[in-house]
Amino acid sequence: MIYNYGSINIDYVYRVPHLVRPGETLSSTGFRQVLGGKGANQSLALARAGGQVAHWGRLGQADRWALEPLTKAGVDTAHVELTADASGHALIQVDDDAENAIILYPGANHGFSDKHLEALIGAADDDSWLLMQNECNAAERIIRLASERGLAIAFNPAPLGPEVAALPLSLCRILFLNRGEAAALVELDEESEVDTLLNALAERLPEVEIVLTLGRDGVCHQLAGERIRASAHQVEAVDTTAAGDTFIGYFMAARQRGDDVEQALRLASAASALCVQQSGAAPSIPLAAAVESALDSLVPLRIERA
């Protein structure tokens, strides 16, 4: 089982000609209210990829409808707490170049108590994974509890704030990072060469598996001195909002099945390529059958080992 300690947000998505500038009032050309949050997106991607996932989250009572897409996809939501707190939510601008800007309010996602976390970890099955992001509170506490329980931890520390550097990241099995997050974590410029970033991460976290996503430049995987670099599928992007979450969900589902790293990268990259061609977060996450079909039609990834 993969237990996803993750955010559940209500996304308010506005389509705009360009990202709003300071002091500007800009009319939106479209609006959608959908399930979002990095945690919910990753659970949905995991389930649609065929993975077994149970979501640990908190959601405002008024927004219980947001659980329907998760349960319909096969996510176990029995341990999602419905609360009087306001749900987490995000205001998302998506412009005509498929770039986005997001304002996030954590709401109920930041209401986990130590007692609640201890109960969740205590009930977890042996030989399971804990997947987590940085949109829920008590990140250090749950990392330490999960490590003591013997769970393998996969961490996507997004959004990455200064507090992440102080977390016990060496207890993680997998760390998912984009280029900006990797640079911030090792205190290097974001324009640093990829190999420079990977070298710094290897020095700081020598036993942690690193998955470094690079957008249109593909993805790098690093573990124990070995590196795999895969190109990206060249597609016309409409909305990149959930691309990273889709990648992580499909990668983790592949690893749960026992697929090797190269196959996990192929599936995750194809899923992300399909995701960015659709609007919205949760609605854009593809089904496994679509991803398998895309693998036959997309130009095969170029994979290099170093």
Buried (B, 14 or more C-beta within 10 A) or exposed (E): BBBBBBBBBBBBBBBBEEBBEEEEEBEEEEEBEBBBBBBBBBBBBBBBBBBBBBBBBBBBEEBEEBBEBBBEBBBBBEBBBBBEBBBBBBEBBBBEEBEBEBEBBBBBBBBBEEEBBBEBBEEBEEEBBBBBBBBBBBBBBBBBBBBEBEBBBBBBBBEBEEEBBEBEBEBBBBBBBBBEBBBBBBEBEEEBEBEBBBBBBBEBBEEBBBBBBBBEEBBBBBBEEEBBBBBBBEBEBBBBBBBBBBBBBBBBBBBBBEBEBBEBBBBBBBBBBBBBBBBBBBBBBBBBEEBEBBBEEBEEBEBEEE
